């Protein structure tokens, strides 16, 4: 049905000829980055009245739109109120998706949503069909703004005592949006993120809740509420996303707690409760958030490498986070388990996973690894030529953080040369929209082969 409509509508032939919805979605992110770059280049966006270099503006805009959080300067001291507003608007648009906001405006304006726009929304939300997309859009915006508003009120109450009434309110709004969108930008100052609140359970718990709710995916939240109201079973996607989120948070919490227990540079000097809380925060934030309560450069090597794994996996599809996604990792594990057991199909929760989905998951994982490796090599060599000798482990951490749109850093970001900043900006962009492009390049072609080839049992292992 969908293909016939596209075929008969001349306005939509671009989709058939190659302008896929995924390409359109990725293009909107690119346009948003360009707009952000221009705005952040203005002198009025900076406290000192001096504009950024074009590369610094591009890097910051990309980090905001791709909800990453890597920064070359401290956001509070560098940017004026205008600059901060630009950044938070870029984060909001990048987190929810420009098509979501545009569709909401079309609905309010009474404009008809075309099939082309529905196809773009379908790709942006990772949905399997076109039904109910407009209602889904309204629900997504409603849930997002409601959750952000609740978070803003609680955080504002906590911040008013430290920053004053108006700045406290602005900090509450800024950090609530930044946390829900998994961005990691902060206005605490001195580039220390939330380290000064490492013993404040209210701030940390609220930030963690916002990160989890934003990263788990809008469709999961909506499905869970509908499941409770309609007394029906949860979708398989919801079960997998929730299960993987709980497992990864739990494993990460106890891993960091055990490994960093006596580390004086991280949680070594804290009491037991704060050790546990900050370990949980580290586990949550490494899955694409970017806030930190402990010095990432002070982590033991084992913790740094494990953080790379969590950043690589990332959040869930349809949410505000990045990475290869929890469901992708789940399918890869399920595929490995099925292969190890000699099974011909992948079965989870009494459902069979199609080979097409398994192939897409594997393609995403391999491509993600290649992007991280390429950026790491490029940055290492560029910095070497510039006389900036950096540890490869720090560069890999930075590259993984960029691809996973996490924003955590061991502190090397401000020292990177322009070439390295551009390369890392590209990595952030690919991390945000990479899965969409892969769905077009690797799995999006549904043509039926004219010739059926014979099976061949290739010797493996």
Secondary structure, DSSP 4 states (H G I P E B T S, - for coil): -HHHHHHH-GGGHHHHHT--HHHHHHHHHHHHHHHHHHHHTSGGGBTTS-PPPHHHHHHHHHHHHTT----SS-HHHHB-HHHHHHHHHHHHHHHH-HHHHHHHHHHHHTPPPPHHHHHHHHHHTT-SSSTTHHHHHHHHHHHHHHHHHHHHHHHHHHHHHHH-HHHHHHHHHHHHHHHHTT-----SSTT-TTGGGTT-HHHHHHHHHHHHHHHS-HHHHHHHHHHHHHT-PPPHHHHHHHHHHHHHHHHHHHHHHHHTTT-TTTTTTS-HHHHHHHHHHHHHHTTTT---SS-GGGS-HHHHHHHHHHHHH-S-TTSS--SS-HHHHHHHHHHHHHHHTT-SSEEETTEEEPHHHHHHHHHHHHHHHHHHHHHHHHHHHHHHHTT----HHHHHHHHHHHHTT----SS-GGG--HHHHHHHHHHHHHHHHHHHHHHHHTS---PPPSS-PPP------
